[in-house]
Amino acid sequence: MIRKEFQELMKTYKILIVPIVFIALMITQPITMKMLPDILANSTGLPKGTVINIPTPSAPEVLSTAISKFSSLGTFVLILVVMGTIAGEKASGVASMVFVKPVSRAKYYLAKAITYYTLTIGSMLIGMGITAYYTELLFGKLDWAHVWLGTFMYIPNLLLVVTTTLCASSFFANAVGAGGASLVFNIVVFTVPQFLGKFLDMVSPGGLPNAAMMIQENSTLAEAAITGLPGLAGVLALNLVFFFMAGTSWSDLKSRQGASLWNTFG
């Protein structure tokens, strides 16, 4: 099943598109930061003799902002990529054909989850690696251990987006509905907890980008852990909840599809 899913990624070019989009979303940050003084200096409408003095940011500061800028658009891209993976198969009838075969729902869903988790992690590592390389060329030395630690601290948030979108895709009959539901949920879970008290804010996914940025800015691991570990626990808990919710949906869907096929051919 996993091989089939990877073949589907290659057939639809997602295995190339997602890394390229991730690179494009992140690499623009160091390039923009480097060009910003020249852009402002050449801008029109400023009084004659105006001097704009912008302190040059350090390489870790520039790289950490890449994650901040990536978060919203990266989430949207992942939802677009994943939202049709189950709903599309239900709509096209592929799911009905799969359910006839002796394939367990756990194996079927795990194959999809593992495939898109791998695509997401690989794309993020490639995007961050290339962005960090150009950041180092433009702004100076980076601590690569902190680059990768910060990246891995942030990745669970992306996996949560994949899990919730797969879950929505298993419940909805079309990809648009699944994508819309996942988008609304992720907007709520990433933004609302900060207004609902200190505890919910601590365990919300919003803490992970902050912890990742702290690590990449060379803060101590202890400081980053205080910020990030509660959020990491919350993200892992949400991943498990939605993972099993999707499995339950698949179980119900498999029963309905099996009954439908039996009535058709029985």
C-alpha atoms as an extended CHARMM CRD file, in Angstrom:
* protein
*
       266  EXT
         1         1  MET       CA              0.0000000000        0.0000000000        0.0000000000  PROA      1               0.0000000000
         2         2  ILE       CA              2.8030000000        2.4210000000        0.8270000000  PROA      2               0.0000000000
         3         3  ARG       CA              4.4270000000        1.7640000000       -2.5430000000  PROA      3               0.0000000000
         4         4  LYS       CA              1.0840000000        2.4770000000       -4.2350000000  PROA      4               0.0000000000
         5         5  GLU       CA              0.7770000000        5.7970000000       -2.3860000000  PROA      5               0.0000000000
         6         6  PHE       CA              4.2960000000        6.8790000000       -3.3360000000  PROA      6               0.0000000000
         7         7  GLN       CA              3.5780000000        5.9540000000       -6.9430000000  PROA      7               0.0000000000
         8         8  GLU       CA              0.5220000000        8.2020000000       -6.7290000000  PROA      8               0.0000000000
         9         9  LEU       CA              2.7130000000       11.0460000000       -5.4200000000  PROA      9               0.0000000000
        10        10  MET       CA              5.0200000000       10.6300000000       -8.4020000000  PROA      10              0.0000000000
        11        11  LYS       CA              2.1260000000       10.3180000000      -10.8310000000  PROA      11              0.0000000000
        12        12  THR       CA              0.5950000000       13.5900000000       -9.6100000000  PROA      12              0.0000000000
        13        13  TYR       CA              4.0290000000       15.2800000000       -9.2910000000  PROA      13              0.0000000000
        14        14  LYS       CA              3.3570000000       16.1050000000       -5.6380000000  PROA      14              0.0000000000
        15        15  ILE       CA              6.7270000000       14.6210000000       -4.7590000000  PROA      15              0.0000000000
        16        16  LEU       CA              8.3140000000       17.4760000000       -6.7570000000  PROA      16              0.0000000000
        17        17  ILE       CA              5.7630000000       20.2410000000       -6.2910000000  PROA      17              0.0000000000
        18        18  VAL       CA              5.6550000000       20.2490000000       -2.4860000000  PROA      18              0.0000000000
        19        19  PRO       CA              9.4440000000       20.5670000000       -1.9090000000  PROA      19              0.0000000000
        20        20  ILE       CA              9.6710000000       23.2890000000       -4.5630000000  PROA      20              0.0000000000
        21        21  VAL       CA              6.8140000000       25.2640000000       -2.9770000000  PROA      21              0.0000000000
        22        22  PHE       CA              8.3430000000       24.8790000000        0.4930000000  PROA      22              0.0000000000
        23        23  ILE       CA             11.6810000000       26.1490000000       -0.8080000000  PROA      23              0.0000000000
        24        24  ALA       CA             10.0060000000       29.1050000000       -2.5270000000  PROA      24              0.0000000000
        25        25  LEU       CA              8.0530000000       30.0610000000        0.5970000000  PROA      25              0.0000000000
        26        26  MET       CA             11.1090000000       30.0600000000        2.8510000000  PROA      26              0.0000000000
        27        27  ILE       CA             13.9770000000       31.2320000000        0.6600000000  PROA      27              0.0000000000
        28        28  THR       CA             12.2490000000       34.5090000000       -0.1450000000  PROA      28              0.0000000000
        29        29  GLN       CA             12.7860000000       35.6640000000        3.4560000000  PROA      29              0.0000000000
        30        30  PRO       CA             16.6020000000       35.9620000000        3.4570000000  PROA      30              0.0000000000
        31        31  ILE       CA             16.5690000000       37.3720000000       -0.0910000000  PROA      31              0.0000000000
        32        32  THR       CA             13.9720000000       40.0020000000        0.8680000000  PROA      32              0.0000000000
        33        33  MET       CA             15.8400000000       40.9210000000        4.0440000000  PROA      33              0.0000000000
        34        34  LYS       CA             19.0560000000       41.3650000000        2.0620000000  PROA      34              0.0000000000
        35        35  MET       CA             17.4080000000       43.5410000000       -0.5790000000  PROA      35              0.0000000000
        36        36  LEU       CA             15.2580000000       45.5830000000        1.8280000000  PROA      36              0.0000000000
        37        37  PRO       CA             17.7490000000       48.4580000000        2.3890000000  PROA      37              0.0000000000
        38        38  ASP       CA             18.1870000000       48.9380000000       -1.3740000000  PROA      38              0.0000000000
        39        39  ILE       CA             14.4280000000       48.7710000000       -1.9530000000  PROA      39              0.0000000000
        40        40  LEU       CA             13.7990000000       51.4480000000        0.6710000000  PROA      40              0.0000000000
        41        41  ALA       CA             16.6860000000       53.5980000000       -0.5430000000  PROA      41              0.0000000000
        42        42  ASN       CA             15.3140000000       53.5910000000       -4.0990000000  PROA      42              0.0000000000
        43        43  SER       CA             11.6810000000       54.0500000000       -3.1230000000  PROA      43              0.0000000000
        44        44  THR       CA              9.9030000000       57.1950000000       -4.2870000000  PROA      44              0.0000000000
        45        45  GLY       CA              8.0140000000       59.7110000000       -2.1990000000  PROA      45              0.0000000000
        46        46  LEU       CA             10.6960000000       60.2000000000        0.4530000000  PROA      46              0.0000000000
        47        47  PRO       CA             11.9130000000       63.7480000000        1.2470000000  PROA      47              0.0000000000
        48        48  LYS       CA             15.2210000000       64.6790000000       -0.3270000000  PROA      48              0.0000000000
        49        49  GLY       CA             18.1620000000       63.8580000000        1.8810000000  PROA      49              0.0000000000
        50        50  THR       CA             16.2900000000       61.2200000000        3.8750000000  PROA      50              0.0000000000
        51        51  VAL       CA             18.6730000000       58.6550000000        5.3260000000  PROA      51              0.0000000000
        52        52  ILE       CA             17.3130000000       55.2320000000        6.2090000000  PROA      52              0.0000000000
        53        53  ASN       CA             19.5050000000       53.2600000000        8.5570000000  PROA      53              0.0000000000
        54        54  ILE       CA             18.3830000000       49.6490000000        9.0230000000  PROA      54              0.0000000000
        55        55  PRO       CA             20.5530000000       47.4970000000       11.2920000000  PROA      55              0.0000000000
        56        56  THR       CA             21.7270000000       44.3480000000        9.5370000000  PROA      56              0.0000000000
        57        57  PRO       CA             20.0670000000       41.3520000000       11.2170000000  PROA      57              0.0000000000
        58        58  SER       CA             22.1210000000       38.3440000000       12.1980000000  PROA      58              0.0000000000
        59        59  ALA       CA             21.8890000000       35.1100000000       10.2230000000  PROA      59              0.0000000000
        60        60  PRO       CA             19.9980000000       33.2690000000       13.0220000000  PROA      60              0.0000000000
        61        61  GLU       CA             17.4570000000       36.1050000000       13.2560000000  PROA      61              0.0000000000
        62        62  VAL       CA             16.8250000000       36.0100000000        9.5200000000  PROA      62              0.0000000000
        63        63  LEU       CA             16.4380000000       32.2310000000        9.4700000000  PROA      63              0.0000000000
        64        64  SER       CA             14.0660000000       32.1910000000       12.4190000000  PROA      64              0.0000000000
        65        65  THR       CA             11.7310000000       34.6290000000       10.6670000000  PROA      65              0.0000000000
        66        66  ALA       CA             11.5580000000       32.2090000000        7.7150000000  PROA      66              0.0000000000
        67        67  ILE       CA              9.5660000000       29.7860000000        9.8960000000  PROA      67              0.0000000000
        68        68  SER       CA              7.2690000000       32.5830000000       11.0350000000  PROA      68              0.0000000000
        69        69  LYS       CA              6.5760000000       33.6510000000        7.4410000000  PROA      69              0.0000000000
        70        70  PHE       CA              6.1950000000       30.0390000000        6.2960000000  PROA      70              0.0000000000
        71        71  SER       CA              3.6130000000       28.9770000000        8.8950000000  PROA      71              0.0000000000
        72        72  SER       CA              0.3880000000       30.3130000000        7.3890000000  PROA      72              0.0000000000
        73        73  LEU       CA              1.1220000000       29.6930000000        3.7040000000  PROA      73              0.0000000000
        74        74  GLY       CA              2.7780000000       26.3540000000        4.4290000000  PROA      74              0.0000000000
        75        75  THR       CA             -0.3470000000       25.2060000000        6.2530000000  PROA      75              0.0000000000
        76        76  PHE       CA             -2.5300000000       26.2370000000        3.3130000000  PROA      76              0.0000000000
        77        77  VAL       CA             -0.2860000000       24.3960000000        0.8380000000  PROA      77              0.0000000000
        78        78  LEU       CA             -0.3910000000       21.1680000000        2.8740000000  PROA      78              0.0000000000
        79        79  ILE       CA             -4.1680000000       21.3070000000        3.0980000000  PROA      79              0.0000000000
        80        80  LEU       CA             -4.4400000000       21.7080000000       -0.6840000000  PROA      80              0.0000000000
        81        81  VAL       CA             -2.1090000000       18.7630000000       -1.2410000000  PROA      81              0.0000000000
        82        82  VAL       CA             -3.7470000000       16.3590000000        1.2260000000  PROA      82              0.0000000000
        83        83  MET       CA             -7.4440000000       17.2640000000        1.1540000000  PROA      83              0.0000000000
        84        84  GLY       CA             -8.3610000000       15.0450000000       -1.7930000000  PROA      84              0.0000000000
        85        85  THR       CA             -6.3650000000       11.9660000000       -0.9070000000  PROA      85              0.0000000000
        86        86  ILE       CA             -9.3330000000       10.1080000000        0.6480000000  PROA      86              0.0000000000
        87        87  ALA       CA            -12.3390000000       12.1900000000       -0.3940000000  PROA      87              0.0000000000
        88        88  GLY       CA            -11.1890000000       12.0270000000       -4.0130000000  PROA      88              0.0000000000
        89        89  GLU       CA            -10.9830000000        8.2410000000       -3.9200000000  PROA      89              0.0000000000
        90        90  LYS       CA            -14.4670000000        8.0140000000       -2.4440000000  PROA      90              0.0000000000
        91        91  ALA       CA            -15.8640000000       10.3090000000       -5.1220000000  PROA      91              0.0000000000
        92        92  SER       CA            -14.1530000000        8.4530000000       -7.9750000000  PROA      92              0.0000000000
        93        93  GLY       CA            -15.0880000000        4.9940000000       -6.7030000000  PROA      93              0.0000000000
        94        94  VAL       CA            -11.4900000000        3.9120000000       -6.0940000000  PROA      94              0.0000000000
        95        95  ALA       CA            -12.2760000000        3.4410000000       -2.3940000000  PROA      95              0.0000000000
        96        96  SER       CA            -15.0370000000        0.9490000000       -3.2360000000  PROA      96              0.0000000000
        97        97  MET       CA            -12.6020000000       -1.1280000000       -5.2780000000  PROA      97              0.0000000000
        98        98  VAL       CA            -10.0490000000       -1.1020000000       -2.4750000000  PROA      98              0.0000000000
        99        99  PHE       CA            -12.6180000000       -2.1830000000        0.1190000000  PROA      99              0.0000000000
       100       100  VAL       CA            -13.3960000000       -5.3350000000       -1.9060000000  PROA      100             0.0000000000
       101       101  LYS       CA             -9.8010000000       -6.4890000000       -1.4150000000  PROA      101             0.0000000000
       102       102  PRO       CA             -8.6090000000       -8.0030000000        1.8830000000  PROA      102             0.0000000000
       103       103  VAL       CA             -7.0110000000       -4.7380000000        3.0420000000  PROA      103             0.0000000000
       104       104  SER       CA             -7.4640000000       -3.7130000000        6.6560000000  PROA      104             0.0000000000
       105       105  ARG       CA             -8.5590000000       -0.1640000000        7.3470000000  PROA      105             0.0000000000
       106       106  ALA       CA             -5.4890000000        0.2990000000        9.5660000000  PROA      106             0.0000000000
       107       107  LYS       CA             -3.1290000000       -0.6570000000        6.7660000000  PROA      107             0.0000000000
       108       108  TYR       CA             -4.9700000000        1.5230000000        4.2650000000  PROA      108             0.0000000000
       109       109  TYR       CA             -4.9960000000        4.6250000000        6.4390000000  PROA      109             0.0000000000
       110       110  LEU       CA             -1.4600000000        4.1090000000        7.7520000000  PROA      110             0.0000000000
       111       111  ALA       CA             -0.1500000000        3.9010000000        4.2020000000  PROA      111             0.0000000000
       112       112  LYS       CA             -1.6480000000        7.2850000000        3.3990000000  PROA      112             0.0000000000
       113       113  ALA       CA             -0.5090000000        8.8730000000        6.6620000000  PROA      113             0.0000000000
       114       114  ILE       CA              3.0550000000        7.5530000000        6.4040000000  PROA      114             0.0000000000
       115       115  THR       CA              3.3200000000        8.6630000000        2.7690000000  PROA      115             0.0000000000
       116       116  TYR       CA              2.2240000000       12.2350000000        3.4620000000  PROA      116             0.0000000000
       117       117  TYR       CA              4.1990000000       12.4460000000        6.7000000000  PROA      117             0.0000000000
       118       118  THR       CA              7.3070000000       11.4350000000        4.7550000000  PROA      118             0.0000000000
       119       119  LEU       CA              6.5600000000       13.9490000000        1.9920000000  PROA      119             0.0000000000
       120       120  THR       CA              6.0250000000       16.7240000000        4.5480000000  PROA      120             0.0000000000
       121       121  ILE       CA              9.1330000000       16.0020000000        6.6140000000  PROA      121             0.0000000000
       122       122  GLY       CA             11.3340000000       15.5920000000        3.5410000000  PROA      122             0.0000000000
       123       123  SER       CA             10.0240000000       18.7960000000        1.9490000000  PROA      123             0.0000000000
       124       124  MET       CA             10.5380000000       20.7720000000        5.1560000000  PROA      124             0.0000000000
       125       125  LEU       CA             14.0950000000       19.5120000000        5.6210000000  PROA      125             0.0000000000
       126       126  ILE       CA             14.9880000000       20.2860000000        2.0020000000  PROA      126             0.0000000000
       127       127  GLY       CA             13.3860000000       23.7250000000        2.1710000000  PROA      127             0.0000000000
       128       128  MET       CA             15.0400000000       24.6280000000        5.4520000000  PROA      128             0.0000000000
       129       129  GLY       CA             18.4250000000       23.2630000000        4.3670000000  PROA      129             0.0000000000
       130       130  ILE       CA             18.4960000000       25.3540000000        1.1810000000  PROA      130             0.0000000000
       131       131  THR       CA             17.1560000000       28.4350000000        2.9830000000  PROA      131             0.0000000000
       132       132  ALA       CA             19.7720000000       28.0880000000        5.7370000000  PROA      132             0.0000000000
       133       133  TYR       CA             22.5260000000       27.6940000000        3.1330000000  PROA      133             0.0000000000
       134       134  TYR       CA             21.5770000000       30.9360000000        1.3650000000  PROA      134             0.0000000000
       135       135  THR       CA             21.0610000000       32.7040000000        4.6900000000  PROA      135             0.0000000000
       136       136  GLU       CA             24.6070000000       31.7710000000        5.6700000000  PROA      136             0.0000000000
       137       137  LEU       CA             25.9300000000       33.0600000000        2.3390000000  PROA      137             0.0000000000
       138       138  LEU       CA             24.1030000000       36.3750000000        2.6830000000  PROA      138             0.0000000000
       139       139  PHE       CA             24.2960000000       37.0940000000        6.4150000000  PROA      139             0.0000000000
       140       140  GLY       CA             27.0440000000       35.0210000000        7.9720000000  PROA      140             0.0000000000
       141       141  LYS       CA             27.6550000000       31.9080000000       10.0200000000  PROA      141             0.0000000000
       142       142  LEU       CA             24.8760000000       29.6640000000       11.3350000000  PROA      142             0.0000000000
       143       143  ASP       CA             24.9400000000       26.9840000000       13.9910000000  PROA      143             0.0000000000
       144       144  TRP       CA             23.6760000000       24.0510000000       11.9220000000  PROA      144             0.0000000000
       145       145  ALA       CA             22.8730000000       21.9410000000       14.9680000000  PROA      145             0.0000000000
       146       146  HSD       CA             20.4490000000       24.6640000000       16.0840000000  PROA      146             0.0000000000
       147       147  VAL       CA             19.0740000000       24.9420000000       12.5410000000  PROA      147             0.0000000000
       148       148  TRP       CA             18.0510000000       21.2870000000       12.4880000000  PROA      148             0.0000000000
       149       149  LEU       CA             16.8780000000       21.1740000000       16.1150000000  PROA      149             0.0000000000
       150       150  GLY       CA             14.6220000000       24.1550000000       15.4850000000  PROA      150             0.0000000000
       151       151  THR       CA             13.2870000000       22.5610000000       12.3120000000  PROA      151             0.0000000000
       152       152  PHE       CA             12.4520000000       19.2880000000       14.0460000000  PROA      152             0.0000000000
       153       153  MET       CA             10.7560000000       21.2300000000       16.8530000000  PROA      153             0.0000000000
       154       154  TYR       CA              8.4520000000       22.8140000000       14.2630000000  PROA      154             0.0000000000
       155       155  ILE       CA              7.7010000000       19.7290000000       12.1320000000  PROA      155             0.0000000000
       156       156  PRO       CA              5.0140000000       18.2460000000       14.4900000000  PROA      156             0.0000000000
       157       157  ASN       CA              2.8230000000       21.2410000000       13.6450000000  PROA      157             0.0000000000
       158       158  LEU       CA              2.9810000000       20.3120000000        9.9680000000  PROA      158             0.0000000000
       159       159  LEU       CA              2.1760000000       16.6880000000       10.7760000000  PROA      159             0.0000000000
       160       160  LEU       CA             -0.8830000000       17.9020000000       12.7030000000  PROA      160             0.0000000000
       161       161  VAL       CA             -2.0520000000       19.7320000000        9.5780000000  PROA      161             0.0000000000
       162       162  VAL       CA             -1.6350000000       16.5110000000        7.5750000000  PROA      162             0.0000000000
       163       163  THR       CA             -3.4840000000       14.4350000000       10.1820000000  PROA      163             0.0000000000
       164       164  THR       CA             -6.4340000000       16.8100000000       10.5050000000  PROA      164             0.0000000000
       165       165  THR       CA             -6.7530000000       17.1030000000        6.7350000000  PROA      165             0.0000000000
       166       166  LEU       CA             -6.6840000000       13.3190000000        6.2940000000  PROA      166             0.0000000000
       167       167  CYS       CA             -9.3080000000       13.0520000000        9.0160000000  PROA      167             0.0000000000
       168       168  ALA       CA            -11.5270000000       15.6430000000        7.3120000000  PROA      168             0.0000000000
       169       169  SER       CA            -10.9830000000       13.9100000000        3.9780000000  PROA      169             0.0000000000
       170       170  SER       CA            -12.2410000000       10.6390000000        5.4620000000  PROA      170             0.0000000000
       171       171  PHE       CA            -15.4310000000       12.2710000000        6.7740000000  PROA      171             0.0000000000
       172       172  PHE       CA            -16.3410000000       14.5060000000        3.8230000000  PROA      172             0.0000000000
       173       173  ALA       CA            -17.5810000000       13.3620000000        0.4390000000  PROA      173             0.0000000000
       174       174  ASN       CA            -15.5510000000       15.9030000000       -1.5350000000  PROA      174             0.0000000000
       175       175  ALA       CA            -12.1030000000       17.4560000000       -1.3310000000  PROA      175             0.0000000000
       176       176  VAL       CA            -13.3510000000       21.0520000000       -1.0610000000  PROA      176             0.0000000000
       177       177  GLY       CA            -15.3890000000       20.2980000000        2.0380000000  PROA      177             0.0000000000
       178       178  ALA       CA            -12.4830000000       18.4330000000        3.5930000000  PROA      178             0.0000000000
       179       179  GLY       CA            -10.0720000000       21.2570000000        2.8470000000  PROA      179             0.0000000000
       180       180  GLY       CA            -12.4330000000       23.8930000000        4.2040000000  PROA      180             0.0000000000
       181       181  ALA       CA            -13.0320000000       21.9890000000        7.4390000000  PROA      181             0.0000000000
       182       182  SER       CA             -9.3200000000       21.4200000000        7.9660000000  PROA      182             0.0000000000
       183       183  LEU       CA             -8.4980000000       25.0540000000        7.2410000000  PROA      183             0.0000000000
       184       184  VAL       CA            -11.0790000000       26.3190000000        9.7580000000  PROA      184             0.0000000000
       185       185  PHE       CA             -9.8890000000       23.8970000000       12.4130000000  PROA      185             0.0000000000
       186       186  ASN       CA             -6.2380000000       24.7890000000       11.9880000000  PROA      186             0.0000000000
       187       187  ILE       CA             -6.9490000000       28.5220000000       12.0570000000  PROA      187             0.0000000000
       188       188  VAL       CA             -8.8750000000       28.0510000000       15.2990000000  PROA      188             0.0000000000
       189       189  VAL       CA             -6.3950000000       25.7390000000       17.0060000000  PROA      189             0.0000000000
       190       190  PHE       CA             -3.3880000000       27.8980000000       16.1000000000  PROA      190             0.0000000000
       191       191  THR       CA             -4.8690000000       31.2870000000       16.9900000000  PROA      191             0.0000000000
       192       192  VAL       CA             -7.7550000000       31.0440000000       19.4790000000  PROA      192             0.0000000000
       193       193  PRO       CA             -6.0180000000       29.3620000000       22.4960000000  PROA      193             0.0000000000
       194       194  GLN       CA             -3.9480000000       32.4800000000       23.1910000000  PROA      194             0.0000000000
       195       195  PHE       CA             -7.1960000000       34.2400000000       24.1700000000  PROA      195             0.0000000000
       196       196  LEU       CA             -8.4740000000       31.4010000000       26.4020000000  PROA      196             0.0000000000
       197       197  GLY       CA             -6.0160000000       31.4840000000       29.2560000000  PROA      197             0.0000000000
       198       198  LYS       CA             -2.3870000000       30.7150000000       29.9550000000  PROA      198             0.0000000000
       199       199  PHE       CA             -2.7150000000       26.9160000000       30.1360000000  PROA      199             0.0000000000
       200       200  LEU       CA             -4.4470000000       26.4720000000       26.7680000000  PROA      200             0.0000000000
       201       201  ASP       CA             -1.9950000000       28.8930000000       25.2260000000  PROA      201             0.0000000000
       202       202  MET       CA              0.9330000000       26.8280000000       26.5690000000  PROA      202             0.0000000000
       203       203  VAL       CA             -0.3400000000       23.4960000000       25.2040000000  PROA      203             0.0000000000
       204       204  SER       CA             -1.5110000000       24.8980000000       21.8680000000  PROA      204             0.0000000000
       205       205  PRO       CA              0.4480000000       24.3340000000       18.6400000000  PROA      205             0.0000000000
       206       206  GLY       CA              1.3350000000       28.0310000000       18.6040000000  PROA      206             0.0000000000
       207       207  GLY       CA              4.1440000000       27.4070000000       21.0930000000  PROA      207             0.0000000000
       208       208  LEU       CA              6.1770000000       25.2410000000       18.7070000000  PROA      208             0.0000000000
       209       209  PRO       CA              7.0420000000       27.9500000000       16.1430000000  PROA      209             0.0000000000
       210       210  ASN       CA              8.1700000000       30.1930000000       18.9970000000  PROA      210             0.0000000000
       211       211  ALA       CA             10.3490000000       27.4280000000       20.4350000000  PROA      211             0.0000000000
       212       212  ALA       CA             11.7660000000       26.6350000000       16.9840000000  PROA      212             0.0000000000
       213       213  MET       CA             12.6240000000       30.3020000000       16.4280000000  PROA      213             0.0000000000
       214       214  MET       CA             14.2790000000       30.4940000000       19.8640000000  PROA      214             0.0000000000
       215       215  ILE       CA             16.4690000000       27.4710000000       19.0610000000  PROA      215             0.0000000000
       216       216  GLN       CA             17.4770000000       28.8450000000       15.6760000000  PROA      216             0.0000000000
       217       217  GLU       CA             18.3160000000       32.1820000000       17.2910000000  PROA      217             0.0000000000
       218       218  ASN       CA             20.7690000000       30.2390000000       19.5160000000  PROA      218             0.0000000000
       219       219  SER       CA             18.7520000000       30.3590000000       22.7280000000  PROA      219             0.0000000000
       220       220  THR       CA             19.5850000000       27.6000000000       25.1870000000  PROA      220             0.0000000000
       221       221  LEU       CA             17.7340000000       24.3120000000       24.8060000000  PROA      221             0.0000000000
       222       222  ALA       CA             16.3910000000       24.7040000000       28.3480000000  PROA      222             0.0000000000
       223       223  GLU       CA             14.7470000000       28.0220000000       27.4550000000  PROA      223             0.0000000000
       224       224  ALA       CA             13.2780000000       26.5830000000       24.2590000000  PROA      224             0.0000000000
       225       225  ALA       CA             12.0510000000       23.4790000000       26.1000000000  PROA      225             0.0000000000
       226       226  ILE       CA             10.0970000000       25.5900000000       28.5870000000  PROA      226             0.0000000000
       227       227  THR       CA              8.3190000000       27.2440000000       25.6690000000  PROA      227             0.0000000000
       228       228  GLY       CA              7.9880000000       24.2500000000       23.3610000000  PROA      228             0.0000000000
       229       229  LEU       CA              7.4360000000       21.0550000000       25.3830000000  PROA      229             0.0000000000
       230       230  PRO       CA              3.8680000000       21.8480000000       26.5520000000  PROA      230             0.0000000000
       231       231  GLY       CA              2.9340000000       22.7190000000       22.9790000000  PROA      231             0.0000000000
       232       232  LEU       CA              4.6320000000       19.5690000000       21.7010000000  PROA      232             0.0000000000
       233       233  ALA       CA              2.5850000000       17.4610000000       24.1180000000  PROA      233             0.0000000000
       234       234  GLY       CA             -0.5990000000       19.1880000000       22.9780000000  PROA      234             0.0000000000
       235       235  VAL       CA              0.2300000000       18.6790000000       19.3020000000  PROA      235             0.0000000000
       236       236  LEU       CA              1.0080000000       14.9780000000       19.7890000000  PROA      236             0.0000000000
       237       237  ALA       CA             -2.2560000000       14.5010000000       21.7050000000  PROA      237             0.0000000000
       238       238  LEU       CA             -4.2440000000       16.1810000000       18.9180000000  PROA      238             0.0000000000
       239       239  ASN       CA             -2.4610000000       14.0530000000       16.3150000000  PROA      239             0.0000000000
       240       240  LEU       CA             -3.4910000000       10.8720000000       18.1330000000  PROA      240             0.0000000000
       241       241  VAL       CA             -7.0920000000       12.0070000000       18.5600000000  PROA      241             0.0000000000
       242       242  PHE       CA             -7.5880000000       12.8910000000       14.8980000000  PROA      242             0.0000000000
       243       243  PHE       CA             -5.6440000000        9.8530000000       13.7270000000  PROA      243             0.0000000000
       244       244  PHE       CA             -8.0590000000        7.5140000000       15.5170000000  PROA      244             0.0000000000
       245       245  MET       CA            -11.0660000000        9.6000000000       14.4870000000  PROA      245             0.0000000000
       246       246  ALA       CA            -10.0620000000        9.0830000000       10.8610000000  PROA      246             0.0000000000
       247       247  GLY       CA             -9.6500000000        5.3600000000       11.4790000000  PROA      247             0.0000000000
       248       248  THR       CA            -13.1570000000        5.2130000000       12.9290000000  PROA      248             0.0000000000
       249       249  SER       CA            -14.5400000000        7.0300000000        9.9210000000  PROA      249             0.0000000000
       250       250  TRP       CA            -12.8010000000        4.5730000000        7.6130000000  PROA      250             0.0000000000
       251       251  SER       CA            -14.3220000000        1.6730000000        9.5300000000  PROA      251             0.0000000000
       252       252  ASP       CA            -17.8350000000        3.0460000000        9.0970000000  PROA      252             0.0000000000
       253       253  LEU       CA            -17.2090000000        3.8880000000        5.4510000000  PROA      253             0.0000000000
       254       254  LYS       CA            -15.8020000000        0.4420000000        4.7270000000  PROA      254             0.0000000000
       255       255  SER       CA            -18.9120000000       -1.1780000000        6.2240000000  PROA      255             0.0000000000
       256       256  ARG       CA            -21.2150000000        1.0300000000        4.1510000000  PROA      256             0.0000000000
       257       257  GLN       CA            -19.2730000000        0.4300000000        0.9290000000  PROA      257             0.0000000000
       258       258  GLY       CA            -19.1450000000       -3.3170000000        1.5650000000  PROA      258             0.0000000000
       259       259  ALA       CA            -22.8980000000       -3.4500000000        2.1460000000  PROA      259             0.0000000000
       260       260  SER       CA            -23.4850000000       -1.4170000000       -1.0060000000  PROA      260             0.0000000000
       261       261  LEU       CA            -21.3610000000       -3.7680000000       -3.1060000000  PROA      261             0.0000000000
       262       262  TRP       CA            -23.0800000000       -6.8160000000       -1.6110000000  PROA      262             0.0000000000
       263       263  ASN       CA            -26.4940000000       -5.3730000000       -2.4760000000  PROA      263             0.0000000000
       264       264  THR       CA            -25.3100000000       -4.5950000000       -6.0110000000  PROA      264             0.0000000000
       265       265  PHE       CA            -23.7890000000       -7.9760000000       -6.8550000000  PROA      265             0.0000000000
       266       266  GLY       CA            -25.4830000000      -10.2430000000       -4.3070000000  PROA      266             0.0000000000
